[in-house]
Structure formats: structure tokens, C-alpha cells
Amino acid sequence: GVWQVGVPTSGPGAAHSGQKVIATVLAGNYPDPGLNTRLESPMFTVPAAGENPRLRFWHWYSFSSYDYGSVQVRVVGTTEWQTLVTYSSYSGYSWLQPSLDLSAYAGQSVQLGFLLQVGDGYGADVGPGWYIDEVKVAAATQGYTKTYFGRRRYFDGIKSPIPFVRAAAERMAINAPMQGTQADIVKLAMVQI
């Protein structure tokens, strides 16, 4: 098939994290026009809306002129795939991490789909494709993180309806446990001096 798991030797040339990715083709360009292929996730239940469920993943992509990739969701028991976002052109030749809101599907069993659609533009024009890494569904259940020593840091923006505020809070929450623990260690060392 077109979707492959392994070490990329084309496109970004390496995974975002670790060694393996899921990609349209690991070593070269995706096939010629007329292709419509979807990578489907296993079924899972989306966390409650109050937990601000988000789809997070890293991706690198480079599509040809008439081609695109769409992230989709399908409620189990239905046949219709609903598009969350569509990507075209290229990712700036760097790995990007979107954060897609899944609260409309809260409490429902769903599948995720990554759809590659290759258009019938002028001639056989293809590109390196779509490389996907570290796919996860995240939920902001507590609104805070804890250091190794139990000190809490609260993030008011983690449940914000404003995308850039929420994304900033998510980035800070990811870094806070490690940075906070380092700060705690420094404080303990200074107290003992």
C-alpha cells in the first residue's frame, strides 16, 4: 500500500522523535494522479468536552499542485468521514504540530483518518508526501502540572476557546514539570548552602 511505517529516507529524512514514522511512501514520492488513500486509526472514545479533547501530532508534508492531505474523523456506526482540516502545498520543510479540537465528538467512539488525495492536474506531478509522528489525543483534565516534588503550576489558558492562547498554555504545560523540578532542585541546593 501507499501508507508505510518505518524509517524515512526521503521527505524529512528522519522522524520527528525516535526513528519511525507513518508516511505515504518512506523512500520516494507518492504514486501518480488519481490516488485516494486513507490511513485509519483504531476506534477510541473521545474524552468529555470539559476536558478540552485535542488531537495532537507532528507532521511534515510536501504535496504537488493539485494534491492535499486531510485529517478526518468518523463516528463509529456511520460511514461519513468529516474533515477537520486540510493541508496543501508544503509545511515549510519543517515538522509542525497542530492541535485540533475534538470537543464536537466528546463521549463518542470515533476513528481518525489521514486522507491523501492526489488530483488529476496537468501531467504526472507528485511530491514526497505526508509524514506523521507522535499522534495522540490530549485532554486538559486538571488545568495544572506538578513537579517531582509536588509543587503545582496552574494554566488558566489550557481550556481557552481562543486557539493561540490554548496552544501557548499547552506548550508551557509540556515544559513545566521538567523546568519546575529543575527550579525546585536549585532552591533546595541554595537552602542547604
Summary of the structure (lengths in Angstrom):
residues: 193
radius of gyration: 19.8
end to end distance: 62.7
largest distance: 72.4
contacts: 560
relative contact order: 0.21
helix: 21%
strand: 35%
